Amino acid sequence: MPIAIGCAVWSYPGWMGEVYPPKTPSQEFLRVYSRHFAAVEGNTTFYATPDRATIERWLAQTPPGFKFCLKFPRAITHNGLLEPYLLQAQAFITQMQELGDRLGVMFIQLPPNYSPSLGFADLSNFLAQLPRQDVSIALEVRHLDWFKSPHQERLNELLTRLGVGRVILDSRPIYEAAKSGEAIVECKKPRVPLALSLTAPFTLIRYISHPVRSANHIWLEGWTNQIQTWLERDTQVYIFVHCPIEARSPINARYLHDLFTRSGIAIAPLPPPFSDDLPVQLNLF
């Protein structure tokens, strides 16, 4: 399918009875998750690189067409400049390619202190030397200067030339909901401008949803229209639904799926609906 919806993780015990049937053993979480969603962000690789046995287990537990969109390890991306870790990055890509057709977009998340003045040449040299045959790579930036001229234009030109996607982080539902009194107490995701930059034949969207489902409607309606436009341009779209209250992520992901379906976007159906009556303390003020 040209569009895949998922969550940031697959192993969350709080989804028991909602994503996972009651009493599902934890070793079966991925198998069940992959029957609900077409992709997962796979944040686990940020902390540790899976070995061959783990990769083989992932392959055995997921159906054809399921995609892992894996984050580069923080040991590569969060130790200052990138070029000194080029060999490790190349090795990581090679190892993850053992996932075969289950490998989706791999993405590099740069820390907030990695600025254009510090790292444009470093970033350019690093990306240019990464293998891109049979692998899709995207980049997420967090320093605010990357979203300003002339750095944003230079970055987009670099990514377009190399065929590297630009990760889109949308944290508006959390931070702008404060205007209506629906903000939650804490969100650790950065507050960065929304940059709708398409630099490759694919895009990866990280949507930071509000735990109150109805508070997401205005944002998801806008995403529905934008994604329809991209799909008309034969763009492969991955969208991952996060939430500061993780128990709500799959509910909001289903809500997004329903909006897509009602708008006429072709997307694979989901299993029976989740319960929307979770005993969750939303910590609203």
NORQUIWO-V483992 format. One record per residue. RES is the residue in one letter. PHI is phi as a letter, one per 20 degrees, with the letter a starting at -180 (NA if undefined). D_CENTER is the distance of its C-alpha to the mean C-alpha in Angstrom with 2 decimals. Layout:
RES	PHI	D_CENTER
RES	PHI	D_CENTER
This chain:
M	NA	16.78
P	f	15.48
I	c	12.75
A	c	10.51
I	d	9.27
G	b	7.99
C	d	7.49
A	e	6.38
V	c	9.79
W	d	12.60
S	d	15.58
Y	c	16.46
P	g	20.23
G	f	20.09
W	e	18.94
M	g	22.30
G	n	24.30
E	c	21.38
V	e	18.86
Y	e	21.30
P	g	25.02
P	g	27.21
K	m	28.15
T	f	25.43
P	f	25.59
S	g	22.51
Q	f	22.78
E	d	22.20
F	g	18.97
L	f	16.79
R	g	19.42
V	f	19.44
Y	g	15.71
S	f	15.49
R	e	18.28
H	e	16.46
F	c	13.03
A	e	12.44
A	b	9.28
V	b	7.53
E	f	4.82
G	m	8.23
N	f	8.65
T	g	12.28
T	f	12.86
F	f	12.57
Y	d	15.79
A	b	17.55
T	e	17.74
P	f	18.55
D	e	22.04
R	f	23.36
A	f	24.40
T	f	20.95
I	f	19.53
E	f	22.49
R	f	21.86
W	g	18.27
L	f	19.86
A	f	22.63
Q	e	20.62
T	d	18.32
P	e	19.70
P	g	19.82
G	n	17.00
F	f	14.32
K	c	11.42
F	e	9.91
C	d	7.06
L	e	8.58
K	e	8.77
F	f	12.32
P	f	14.77
R	f	15.81
A	f	19.30
I	e	18.54
T	e	16.54
H	c	18.18
N	c	21.86
G	n	22.94
L	f	23.29
L	e	21.25
E	g	24.14
P	f	25.87
Y	d	23.00
L	f	22.88
L	f	24.54
Q	f	22.15
A	f	19.15
Q	f	21.08
A	f	21.94
F	f	18.41
I	f	17.48
T	g	20.72
Q	f	20.19
M	f	16.78
Q	f	18.41
E	f	20.50
L	f	17.86
G	m	19.30
D	f	18.04
R	e	15.33
L	e	13.45
G	e	10.68
V	f	9.15
M	e	9.66
F	c	8.58
I	d	10.98
Q	d	10.50
L	e	14.00
P	f	15.81
P	f	17.52
N	e	20.82
Y	e	19.93
S	d	21.70
P	g	22.95
S	f	26.44
L	f	25.57
G	c	23.40
F	f	23.48
A	f	25.88
D	f	24.21
L	f	20.78
S	f	22.58
N	f	24.54
F	f	21.72
L	f	19.51
A	f	22.70
Q	e	23.57
L	e	20.43
P	f	21.01
R	c	19.27
Q	e	21.34
D	m	19.60
V	b	16.23
S	d	13.51
I	c	12.31
A	c	10.29
L	c	11.02
E	d	9.96
V	d	13.29
R	c	14.49
H	f	18.27
L	f	19.59
D	f	21.90
W	f	19.20
F	e	19.08
K	d	22.89
S	f	25.45
P	e	26.29
H	f	23.33
Q	f	20.72
E	f	22.90
R	f	23.47
L	f	19.84
N	f	19.08
E	f	22.22
L	f	21.33
L	f	17.92
T	f	19.63
R	f	22.51
L	e	20.53
G	m	18.18
V	e	15.10
G	f	12.21
R	d	11.29
V	f	7.81
I	d	8.54
L	d	8.36
D	d	10.50
S	d	12.41
R	g	15.54
P	g	15.88
I	e	16.56
Y	e	18.69
E	e	20.50
A	f	21.35
A	g	23.89
K	f	26.05
S	d	26.66
G	m	27.14
E	d	24.08
A	f	22.19
I	e	21.36
V	f	22.92
E	b	20.13
C	b	16.53
K	e	15.45
K	f	12.56
P	f	14.18
R	d	15.91
V	c	15.50
P	f	16.65
L	f	14.63
A	d	14.91
L	e	14.75
S	e	15.38
L	d	15.23
T	d	16.31
A	b	15.76
P	f	16.18
F	b	12.46
T	b	9.68
L	c	5.90
I	d	5.61
R	d	4.37
Y	e	7.63
I	e	9.79
S	f	12.38
H	e	16.02
P	f	17.56
V	e	20.34
R	g	19.18
S	f	21.66
A	f	20.46
N	e	17.29
H	g	19.46
I	f	20.19
W	f	16.63
L	f	15.50
E	f	18.72
G	f	17.99
W	f	14.62
T	g	16.67
N	f	19.16
Q	f	16.91
I	f	15.08
Q	g	18.59
T	f	19.70
W	f	17.07
L	f	17.79
E	f	21.43
R	e	20.75
D	m	19.44
T	e	15.87
Q	e	13.32
V	d	10.49
Y	d	7.11
I	c	6.03
F	d	4.45
V	e	7.42
H	d	8.33
C	a	12.04
P	g	14.50
I	d	16.48
E	g	14.36
A	g	17.02
R	e	16.11
S	g	12.44
P	f	13.69
I	f	16.43
N	f	14.40
A	f	12.23
R	f	15.71
Y	g	16.98
L	f	14.50
H	g	15.56
D	f	19.12
L	f	18.92
F	f	17.74
T	f	20.58
R	f	23.14
S	e	22.39
G	n	23.12
I	f	19.78
A	f	20.23
I	b	17.82
A	f	18.74
P	f	20.24
L	d	19.06
P	f	21.51
P	g	23.75
P	g	22.39
F	f	21.29
S	f	23.78
D	e	23.12
D	d	25.75
L	f	24.10
P	f	26.32
V	d	23.83
Q	e	25.09
L	e	22.96
N	l	24.62
L	e	25.14
F	c	27.67
